[in-house]
Amino acid sequence: MKLILHNTEDSFDVVALSNLFYPRDGFTEEKGKILTVTRTGDSFEAVFSVNGNTYTSVHKIHSELYDGERCAIKSACYDVFRAATGIESPWGLLSGVRPIRFYETALSRYGEKTDEILQKFYLVTPEKIDLCKRTMEGQEAARAANRTGDAALYISIPFCPSRCKYCSFVSQVTGSEQELIPEYLTVLQEEILAKAALANENGHRITTVYMGGGTPTTLSATQLDELMKTVAKAVDVSSLLEYTVEAGRPDTITAEKLKAVEANGATRISVNPQTLHDEILQNVGRRHTVADFHRAYGEARKTSLAVNIDLIAGLPGDTPKGFEQTMQGVTALDPHNITVHTLYLKRAADYAEENPEEFTKNARETVEMVHISQAYCKQYGYLPYYLYRQKNTVGNLENVGYAKKGFESPYNIYMMDDLQPIYGAGANATSKFIENRTVSRVCNTKFAYNYVKEKWK
């Protein structure tokens, strides 16, 4: 897509909005699409030419809005994209990762008129406004527990037994990288101790620990035990609000590993089937079966750990009926948490290269799947507490964490809404520091072999 701006330099908002409708285009080449945005006085005009057709829209700047200029330029662009594609985003003009942050800001400025303004000017559907409100309700306990000086420790284990086709995370497949793991863990343990010391120097208390990946349970039981013993040396594990280990792949979970996780102070684990249909699992490159998931979940429920289950709406080959069967099966298990992601395809994901049509194909069915997940979670007593969006998401939808009351993940809330600093350890981990709501980030090197070579420093 070619972008031409007159009397405005707001390319960021225009590009962000265009990604909702044309997520694979970018602005490096024309591809038969030309968008011209012109500011004249207190109005913005968008003219979009595509496939021999031209679409035009003009919007005035609304003085009653705190971001009236941004709203006007995005409204004009939204109109021409909607006319050209027939697509409507349930989040309207909102293109950011954190809808809750936007809703909070709107509440502070518009008070009881917030919902009306979001619908009228920002084109957010009542359903998504209600989701924001219920998510804020689900966050209340975790937010109340967050004190000045609290911080999180994130630990990256960038290894997986195989690569899922929809995945773009930087991780190594353990078959080819097995020999790297011992040295990686040695360096990682050094960094964990160093980051905990830095947190102490900065006057921060570590109150949540999150071990993610990759798949941490790719490690052996002995390796997990040694790593988590180092965490216990660095942090007062007994005082943590949360200590999560992402088990993730059922084919990596054993009773012995779960015992090590539980014995070293973890409070929460994830067991992620993504779907309860073997054919879909095979198609997306997950090397486990539904039976493997039930075995792993059963082992996890024998422990004292809270258990989260991750699902993905919109996987290739899935249908609303099939997704409802998955929701029936998962809610029947009565997990403590259910996280429902919407399929999104980054450029590094295999499916992004093999099946770019997935961005628009079956979008309506994916919307229906998300509705199904919301209905089931509400019926079975799960409250949303964690909400974020990603670029290139099918149907311009969202990812939502649901929990039984008292089983929310504080780390997810604090991390997503920038409520406390994070000390990151491991390859591709990011440390995040917050001052007066201004966020600065320090990123570790991406790849495990470079991390080992550079000794993380």
Protein Blocks (a to p, Z undefined) as FASTA:
>chain_A
ZZddehiablmlmmmmmmmmmmmnopmbnnopacddddehjaccddddeehiacdddddd
dfkbmklmmmmmmmmmmmmmmmmnopacfklmalbfblmlmmmmmmmmnmmmmmmmmmmm
nopafklmmmmmmmmmmmmmmmmmpcghiacdddddfbdfbdcfkbcbdcddfklmmmmm
mmmmmmmmmmmmmmmmmmmmnopacfbdcddedjfklpcfklmmmmmmmmmmmpcfklpf
bdcddekpaklpcfklmmmmmmnopabdcddekpacfklmmmnopacdfklmmmmmmmmm
mpmbdcdddddehiahiafklmmmmmmmmmmnopabdcdddddddfklmklmmmmmlmmg
oklmmmmmmmmmmmmmmmnopacfbdcddehiehiiacdddddehiacfklmmmmnopac
cddedehiacdddeehiacdddddfblklmmmnnoZZ
